[in-house]
Amino acid sequence: MRFLLRLLSPLLGLVVAAIGVITLLEVITAWVAPASSPLVIPWPDWQAALTGVTWDSPTVRLVAIVIGIVGVLVALVPLVARRHDVRLTDPVPEVTVTTSPRSLARAVGHEVRSHSDVVSASVVASSKKVVVKAGTLDAPDEVRAAVRERIDTLFTRLPLARRPRVSVSVAATKGVK
């Protein structure tokens, strides 16, 4: 979502700037040479077409609804794109400490991969949930319990403000000969 926000912001800025420049050129052309035809936008034709339109017409209401929906969507994009940091316990009331979900996943992944029976692991973390998928050459049930215990030990060492749920799945992989 943050990528979409980074793409939409300059794009909307360029659209607004282009509309402003075109409007400025049209106004200057209308002042300098009122009898000449418009430069880009056929505004005299639009003006003639809109003379019969009132505020109660369905076209005006439909355009207003569409503009309202687009406005709400443009306002929601930054709200959805905000960072979802993982809060840590504050050392003092004046200091707020956070870390990124990627850093938490990296710490959990390092802890899981340090287990001697784990041959591969992938970790996805958020402030609410940590999902671990590991591969082993040994019995998956024994390794799953050991991995979960390592993660619990790591979470007691980390000053997490809220402990995320942990999901661990371990699958047996084929050994390399």
Backbone as CSV, one residue per row, in Angstrom:
resi,resn,N_x,N_y,N_z,CA_x,CA_y,CA_z,C_x,C_y,C_z
1,MET,0.804,-1.185,0.000,0.000,0.000,0.000,0.853,1.257,0.000
2,ARG,1.994,1.197,0.674,2.852,2.377,0.694,3.367,2.677,-0.699
3,PHE,3.587,1.637,-1.511,4.014,1.855,-2.891,2.936,2.603,-3.659
4,LEU,1.683,2.218,-3.450,0.567,2.900,-4.111,0.502,4.367,-3.692
5,LEU,0.726,4.623,-2.423,0.720,6.001,-1.935,1.856,6.800,-2.553
6,ARG,3.019,6.202,-2.657,4.163,6.887,-3.261,3.953,7.121,-4.751
7,LEU,3.170,6.287,-5.371,2.862,6.469,-6.787,1.750,7.494,-6.991
8,LEU,0.723,7.456,-6.146,-0.418,8.352,-6.291,-0.096,9.805,-5.944
9,SER,0.739,10.035,-4.960,1.011,11.405,-4.524,1.573,12.273,-5.638
10,PRO,2.668,11.884,-6.291,3.170,12.739,-7.378,2.229,12.767,-8.576
11,LEU,1.539,11.658,-8.818,0.615,11.614,-9.948,-0.536,12.600,-9.752
12,LEU,-1.130,12.603,-8.557,-2.200,13.563,-8.277,-1.674,14.999,-8.297
13,GLY,-0.456,15.211,-7.824,0.149,16.540,-7.879,0.342,17.020,-9.303
14,LEU,0.801,16.121,-10.174,0.981,16.487,-11.588,-0.357,16.777,-12.263
15,VAL,-1.385,16.013,-11.935,-2.712,16.247,-12.525,-3.246,17.612,-12.107
16,VAL,-3.131,17.930,-10.821,-3.608,19.229,-10.334,-2.796,20.363,-10.964
17,ALA,-1.484,20.192,-11.082,-0.647,21.225,-11.707,-1.010,21.406,-13.181
18,ALA,-1.248,20.305,-13.893,-1.616,20.397,-15.309,-2.956,21.098,-15.482
19,ILE,-3.920,20.777,-14.623,-5.224,21.452,-14.691,-5.057,22.942,-14.424
20,GLY,-4.218,23.289,-13.482,-3.969,24.702,-13.182,-3.330,25.441,-14.342
21,VAL,-2.346,24.834,-14.975,-1.666,25.471,-16.110,-2.625,25.626,-17.289
22,ILE,-3.402,24.586,-17.585,-4.362,24.664,-18.700,-5.421,25.727,-18.419
23,THR,-5.902,25.791,-17.191,-6.892,26.811,-16.832,-6.298,28.217,-16.973
24,LEU,-5.078,28.390,-16.513,-4.407,29.685,-16.636,-4.267,30.090,-18.098
25,LEU,-3.843,29.177,-18.957,-3.697,29.479,-20.384,-5.036,29.810,-21.030
26,GLU,-6.080,29.084,-20.642,-7.405,29.362,-21.202,-7.914,30.737,-20.770
27,VAL,-7.701,31.105,-19.506,-8.154,32.398,-19.010,-7.391,33.529,-19.700
28,ILE,-6.076,33.377,-19.821,-5.275,34.407,-20.495,-5.698,34.549,-21.946
29,THR,-5.952,33.436,-22.623,-6.404,33.489,-24.019,-7.763,34.172,-24.123
30,ALA,-8.669,33.900,-23.204,-9.992,34.523,-23.232,-9.899,36.026,-22.964
31,TRP,-8.944,36.468,-22.134,-8.784,37.896,-21.864,-8.128,38.617,-23.031
32,VAL,-7.095,38.009,-23.581,-6.327,38.671,-24.653,-7.118,38.695,-25.951
33,ALA,-7.659,37.569,-26.337,-8.393,37.476,-27.604,-9.723,36.785,-27.350
34,PRO,-10.745,37.535,-26.914,-12.023,36.908,-26.571,-12.724,36.257,-27.753
35,ALA,-12.470,36.719,-28.953,-13.156,36.174,-30.125,-12.485,34.908,-30.650
36,SER,-11.254,34.644,-30.227,-10.553,33.459,-30.751,-11.097,32.183,-30.115
37,SER,-10.807,31.076,-30.744,-11.271,29.797,-30.215,-10.416,29.401,-29.011
38,PRO,-10.933,28.551,-28.150,-10.141,28.132,-26.992,-8.916,27.322,-27.414
39,LEU,-7.906,27.300,-26.542,-6.655,26.597,-26.847,-6.805,25.079,-26.796
40,VAL,-7.192,24.577,-25.650,-7.218,23.124,-25.447,-8.623,22.624,-25.128
41,ILE,-9.281,23.277,-24.204,-10.574,22.804,-23.698,-11.703,23.543,-24.422
42,PRO,-12.664,22.837,-24.985,-13.787,23.512,-25.663,-14.810,24.037,-24.655
43,TRP,-14.385,24.959,-23.800,-15.243,25.430,-22.724,-16.486,26.177,-23.209
44,PRO,-16.476,26.878,-24.372,-17.745,27.493,-24.793,-18.823,26.445,-25.090
45,ASP,-18.435,25.309,-25.671,-19.399,24.234,-25.925,-19.895,23.637,-24.602
46,TRP,-18.987,23.466,-23.662,-19.372,22.942,-22.359,-20.314,23.908,-21.645
47,GLN,-20.032,25.209,-21.771,-20.875,26.208,-21.129,-22.286,26.178,-21.715
48,ALA,-22.362,26.024,-23.033,-23.677,25.964,-23.674,-24.432,24.702,-23.250
49,ALA,-23.727,23.597,-23.110,-24.374,22.346,-22.720,-24.838,22.372,-21.263
50,LEU,-24.113,23.104,-20.418,-24.432,23.114,-18.991,-25.429,24.200,-18.593
51,THR,-25.867,25.022,-19.527,-26.805,26.084,-19.152,-28.147,25.529,-18.689
52,GLY,-28.562,24.394,-19.202,-29.840,23.811,-18.816,-29.750,22.885,-17.624
53,VAL,-28.561,22.662,-17.090,-28.382,21.730,-15.975,-28.582,22.475,-14.653
54,THR,-29.396,21.891,-13.776,-29.622,22.472,-12.447,-28.990,21.587,-11.382
55,TRP,-28.996,22.074,-10.150,-28.428,21.301,-9.050,-29.254,20.056,-8.751
56,ASP,-30.496,20.036,-9.192,-31.363,18.891,-8.925,-31.286,17.816,-10.006
57,SER,-30.533,18.045,-11.064,-30.489,17.068,-12.159,-29.706,15.823,-11.737
58,PRO,-30.083,14.655,-12.274,-29.400,13.402,-11.901,-27.918,13.393,-12.283
59,THR,-27.549,14.088,-13.340,-26.147,14.114,-13.762,-25.285,14.790,-12.701
60,VAL,-25.767,15.902,-12.176,-25.008,16.622,-11.147,-24.885,15.761,-9.890
61,ARG,-25.957,15.096,-9.517,-25.916,14.243,-8.322,-24.959,13.062,-8.521
62,LEU,-24.978,12.462,-9.713,-24.081,11.345,-9.993,-22.625,11.783,-9.955
63,VAL,-22.324,12.932,-10.555,-20.952,13.449,-10.528,-20.526,13.738,-9.090
64,ALA,-21.420,14.302,-8.288,-21.099,14.588,-6.889,-20.822,13.303,-6.114
65,ILE,-21.606,12.267,-6.356,-21.397,10.984,-5.667,-20.062,10.369,-6.080
66,VAL,-19.747,10.399,-7.376,-18.479,9.837,-7.858,-17.301,10.598,-7.266
67,ILE,-17.387,11.928,-7.250,-16.303,12.733,-6.673,-16.172,12.451,-5.179
68,GLY,-17.280,12.276,-4.485,-17.232,11.948,-3.064,-16.574,10.602,-2.812
69,ILE,-16.912,9.595,-3.612,-16.322,8.262,-3.451,-14.829,8.304,-3.732
70,VAL,-14.440,8.991,-4.806,-13.007,9.109,-5.123,-12.285,9.845,-3.999
71,GLY,-12.896,10.879,-3.443,-12.283,11.610,-2.336,-12.094,10.746,-1.109
72,VAL,-13.080,9.929,-0.789,-12.959,9.024,0.364,-11.862,7.997,0.118
73,LEU,-11.780,7.463,-1.097,-10.727,6.490,-1.412,-9.345,7.130,-1.320
74,VAL,-9.200,8.349,-1.821,-7.920,9.045,-1.740,-7.563,9.325,-0.284
75,ALA,-8.536,9.595,0.547,-8.275,9.823,1.977,-7.950,8.526,2.709
76,LEU,-8.515,7.390,2.268,-8.272,6.114,2.946,-6.913,5.509,2.605
77,VAL,-6.387,5.796,1.428,-5.106,5.200,1.023,-3.999,5.518,2.024
78,PRO,-3.808,6.770,2.462,-2.747,7.003,3.451,-3.024,6.348,4.802
79,LEU,-4.295,6.206,5.169,-4.600,5.570,6.447,-4.243,4.092,6.433
80,VAL,-4.471,3.432,5.315,-4.160,2.018,5.197,-2.657,1.807,5.025
81,ALA,-1.980,2.781,4.441,-0.560,2.634,4.125,0.359,2.981,5.287
82,ARG,-0.187,3.311,6.435,0.682,3.697,7.537,1.540,2.524,7.987
83,ARG,2.610,2.845,8.672,3.514,1.807,9.168,2.858,1.051,10.317
84,HIS,3.062,-0.225,10.340,2.521,-1.069,11.401,3.676,-1.523,12.285
85,ASP,4.208,-0.604,13.057,5.359,-0.899,13.903,4.971,-1.795,15.066
86,VAL,5.963,-2.485,15.584,5.803,-3.329,16.763,6.263,-2.502,17.958
87,ARG,5.348,-2.277,18.888,5.684,-1.465,20.061,6.476,-2.282,21.072
88,LEU,7.472,-1.639,21.630,8.237,-2.219,22.718,7.894,-1.458,23.994
89,THR,8.243,-2.024,25.133,7.946,-1.328,26.381,8.784,-0.068,26.466
90,ASP,8.158,0.994,26.932,8.835,2.285,27.009,9.734,2.322,28.234
91,PRO,10.997,2.715,28.070,11.894,2.767,29.229,11.501,3.863,30.220
92,VAL,11.007,4.978,29.709,10.491,6.065,30.531,9.249,6.609,29.835
93,PRO,8.368,7.289,30.532,7.126,7.763,29.894,7.350,8.710,28.718
94,GLU,8.458,9.434,28.684,8.697,10.404,27.621,9.234,9.773,26.336
95,VAL,9.583,8.491,26.364,10.221,7.832,25.224,9.323,6.703,24.724
96,THR,9.068,6.700,23.417,8.314,5.618,22.791,9.291,4.797,21.951
97,VAL,9.273,3.489,22.144,10.201,2.619,21.445,9.412,1.662,20.561
98,THR,9.801,1.598,19.282,9.167,0.674,18.335,10.249,-0.005,17.513
99,THR,9.851,-1.073,16.865,10.702,-1.740,15.898,9.827,-2.141,14.725
100,SER,10.449,-2.465,13.630,9.678,-2.845,12.444,9.337,-4.332,12.500
101,PRO,8.265,-4.728,11.839,7.948,-6.155,11.769,9.066,-6.953,11.102
102,ARG,9.744,-6.331,10.158,10.862,-7.016,9.490,11.981,-7.315,10.479
103,SER,12.280,-6.390,11.376,13.324,-6.623,12.382,12.923,-7.730,13.352
104,LEU,11.653,-7.736,13.745,11.175,-8.808,14.616,11.274,-10.151,13.908
105,ALA,10.889,-10.192,12.631,10.985,-11.440,11.863,12.432,-11.879,11.726
106,ARG,13.325,-10.917,11.535,14.747,-11.249,11.423,15.268,-11.837,12.724
107,ALA,14.873,-11.273,13.862,15.327,-11.789,15.163,14.781,-13.187,15.419
108,VAL,13.499,-13.393,15.114,12.907,-14.725,15.298,13.556,-15.722,14.342
109,GLY,13.756,-15.313,13.097,14.385,-16.211,12.116,15.793,-16.609,12.517
110,HIS,16.547,-15.655,13.043,17.906,-15.968,13.498,17.863,-16.975,14.643
111,GLU,16.923,-16.784,15.549,16.793,-17.708,16.689,16.373,-19.098,16.215
112,VAL,15.440,-19.180,15.279,14.965,-20.474,14.784,16.075,-21.184,14.016
113,ARG,16.773,-20.450,13.161,17.837,-21.069,12.351,19.041,-21.496,13.175
114,SER,19.186,-20.942,14.382,20.311,-21.344,15.231,20.105,-22.721,15.851
115,HIS,18.887,-23.237,15.769,18.613,-24.587,16.269,19.310,-25.585,15.345
116,SER,19.982,-26.566,15.914,20.799,-27.490,15.121,19.970,-28.388,14.205
117,ASP,18.711,-28.650,14.526,17.894,-29.547,13.713,17.129,-28.832,12.599
118,VAL,17.155,-27.517,12.567,16.437,-26.754,11.542,17.371,-26.533,10.367
119,VAL,16.931,-26.958,9.171,17.748,-26.774,7.974,17.292,-25.570,7.145
120,SER,16.044,-25.164,7.295,15.546,-23.978,6.590,14.398,-23.390,7.396
121,ALA,14.226,-22.079,7.249,13.135,-21.427,7.976,12.754,-20.129,7.282
122,SER,11.471,-19.829,7.322,10.989,-18.525,6.861,10.054,-17.981,7.932
123,VAL,10.144,-16.672,8.150,9.379,-16.035,9.215,8.692,-14.799,8.658
124,VAL,7.423,-14.662,8.975,6.656,-13.461,8.667,6.114,-12.948,9.994
125,ALA,6.341,-11.651,10.266,5.936,-11.112,11.561,5.134,-9.830,11.390
126,SER,4.231,-9.629,12.318,3.514,-8.363,12.458,3.423,-8.101,13.951
127,SER,2.769,-7.011,14.324,2.656,-6.719,15.751,1.714,-7.684,16.456
128,LYS,0.864,-8.369,15.683,-0.119,-9.268,16.284,0.231,-10.748,16.142
129,LYS,0.992,-11.113,15.095,1.208,-12.524,14.836,2.584,-12.762,14.220
130,VAL,3.190,-13.888,14.583,4.450,-14.339,13.994,4.210,-15.732,13.437
131,VAL,4.494,-15.902,12.140,4.304,-17.192,11.482,5.672,-17.729,11.098
132,VAL,5.989,-18.937,11.576,7.279,-19.571,11.318,7.036,-20.858,10.553
133,LYS,7.731,-21.015,9.432,7.708,-22.265,8.674,9.144,-22.761,8.605
134,ALA,9.365,-23.945,9.134,10.719,-24.486,9.215,10.779,-25.858,8.565
135,GLY,11.967,-26.200,8.116,12.225,-27.519,7.556,13.272,-28.230,8.392
136,THR,13.125,-29.552,8.540,14.049,-30.321,9.366,14.274,-31.690,8.750
137,LEU,15.350,-32.320,9.147,15.634,-33.691,8.732,15.137,-34.686,9.781
138,ASP,14.814,-34.188,10.970,14.391,-35.033,12.079,12.869,-35.070,12.169
139,ALA,12.373,-35.597,13.280,10.931,-35.679,13.512,10.361,-34.275,13.693
140,PRO,9.390,-33.885,12.878,8.865,-32.517,12.934,8.236,-32.133,14.276
141,ASP,7.582,-33.083,14.964,6.920,-32.749,16.220,7.913,-32.341,17.298
142,GLU,9.028,-33.038,17.378,10.043,-32.704,18.382,10.679,-31.356,18.076
143,VAL,10.959,-31.127,16.797,11.586,-29.867,16.401,10.609,-28.710,16.604
144,ARG,9.319,-28.924,16.316,8.315,-27.874,16.499,8.286,-27.420,17.963
145,ALA,8.322,-28.371,18.882,8.303,-28.017,20.304,9.568,-27.245,20.690
146,ALA,10.707,-27.667,20.166,11.965,-26.986,20.493,11.995,-25.577,19.895
147,VAL,11.472,-25.439,18.678,11.439,-24.123,18.026,10.495,-23.196,18.792
148,ARG,9.353,-23.693,19.177,8.398,-22.863,19.926,9.009,-22.424,21.260
149,GLU,9.750,-23.334,21.900,10.401,-22.993,23.164,11.460,-21.909,22.958
150,ARG,12.199,-21.993,21.859,13.204,-20.964,21.556,12.546,-19.607,21.306
151,ILE,11.424,-19.623,20.613,10.724,-18.368,20.330,10.180,-17.779,21.623
152,ASP,9.638,-18.617,22.506,9.141,-18.132,23.793,10.270,-17.519,24.619
153,THR,11.439,-18.152,24.584,12.601,-17.619,25.301,13.020,-16.275,24.715
154,LEU,12.991,-16.173,23.396,13.337,-14.906,22.746,12.350,-13.815,23.142
155,PHE,11.068,-14.136,23.175,10.056,-13.132,23.520,10.168,-12.681,24.971
156,THR,10.674,-13.540,25.856,10.873,-13.092,27.239,12.073,-12.145,27.323
157,ARG,13.048,-12.303,26.431,14.206,-11.395,26.422,13.884,-10.068,25.766
158,LEU,13.013,-10.082,24.749,12.660,-8.841,24.052,11.648,-8.054,24.879
159,PRO,11.795,-6.744,24.935,10.839,-5.942,25.722,9.585,-5.593,24.914
160,LEU,8.855,-6.615,24.485,7.651,-6.382,23.695,6.527,-5.871,24.587
161,ALA,5.839,-4.831,24.122,4.712,-4.297,24.887,3.540,-5.257,24.852
162,ARG,3.376,-5.939,23.729,2.283,-6.903,23.572,2.871,-8.117,22.882
163,ARG,2.704,-9.262,23.462,3.280,-10.480,22.904,2.427,-10.971,21.729
164,PRO,3.024,-11.141,20.549,2.236,-11.615,19.402,1.947,-13.111,19.506
165,ARG,0.870,-13.531,18.810,0.579,-14.959,18.718,1.649,-15.597,17.832
166,VAL,1.963,-16.846,18.098,3.004,-17.541,17.345,2.407,-18.773,16.700
167,SER,2.678,-18.928,15.413,2.264,-20.104,14.672,3.515,-20.755,14.096
168,VAL,3.779,-21.992,14.506,4.981,-22.707,14.054,4.555,-23.944,13.302
169,SER,5.060,-24.081,12.089,4.846,-25.327,11.345,6.205,-25.835,10.890
170,VAL,6.431,-27.115,11.133,7.703,-27.738,10.787,7.405,-28.920,9.878
171,ALA,8.130,-28.981,8.775,7.935,-30.076,7.817,9.279,-30.790,7.640
172,ALA,9.165,-32.093,7.442,10.370,-32.893,7.187,10.816,-32.680,5.748
173,THR,12.089,-32.420,5.567,12.640,-32.231,4.217,13.555,-33.390,3.901
174,LYS,13.786,-33.588,2.626,14.682,-34.677,2.206,16.119,-34.229,2.374
175,GLY,16.957,-35.125,2.840,18.348,-34.824,3.050,19.136,-34.765,1.738
176,VAL,20.203,-33.999,1.718,21.074,-33.867,0.563,22.175,-34.898,0.682
177,LYS,22.395,-35.654,-0.391,23.427,-36.691,-0.343,24.654,-36.249,-1.069
